[in-house]
Amino acid sequence: MSNHNLFVHGANGAAEPATAEQILTAARRVLAGRVRKGALLTSPERVREYLSVKLGALDHEIFGVVLADTRHRVIEYVELFRGTIDGASVHPREVVKLALEKQAAAVILVHNHPSSVQEPSNADEAITRRLREALALVDIRVLDHLIVAGPDVMSFAERGLI
């Protein structure tokens, strides 16, 4: 028995309770539309919701970028590196290469912490500095670096770290 009031159409056309997986799949579709090509990055909350659903439950680290144009419209979200439970190797050259290929003017860096600890590590701060410096050489701004820790998302920009 389900403990919610969401329903789907069953095989016979009758309404039946939605499974947890059906609900999550529908939520991912809705949130993906919020960070789609051409969407304006004017709402940090929408980006956070999308990323927390996309990365929050993973058991391994992912490092990705949201690429944006000069008006801060989304070009694309790309997961660049996959790591283990407690780290992912990030190569600045690959981030710069992707940003140039996609003609991005700005990026939002993002990675998850499977441990659900929001606090940035020294390594997180160091790679953020390296990426900012590398991207600045080709006039691409780093708007933020977000750490997804379960349902919570920590912003480097809001903490004054960018």
ZIZI-V79054 format. One record per run of one state. SS is the DSSP state (hx for helix, st for strand, lp for the rest). FROM is the first residue (numbers start at 1). LEN is the number of residues. If there is no record, write none. Layout:
BEGIN
SS	FROM	LEN
SS	FROM	LEN
END
This chain:
BEGIN
lp	1	6
st	7	3
lp	10	5
st	15	3
lp	18	2
hx	20	16
lp	36	4
st	40	1
lp	41	3
hx	44	12
lp	56	6
st	62	7
lp	69	4
st	73	10
lp	83	1
st	84	1
lp	85	2
st	87	1
lp	88	4
hx	92	10
lp	102	4
st	106	7
lp	113	9
hx	122	15
lp	137	4
st	141	9
lp	150	2
st	152	4
lp	156	7
END
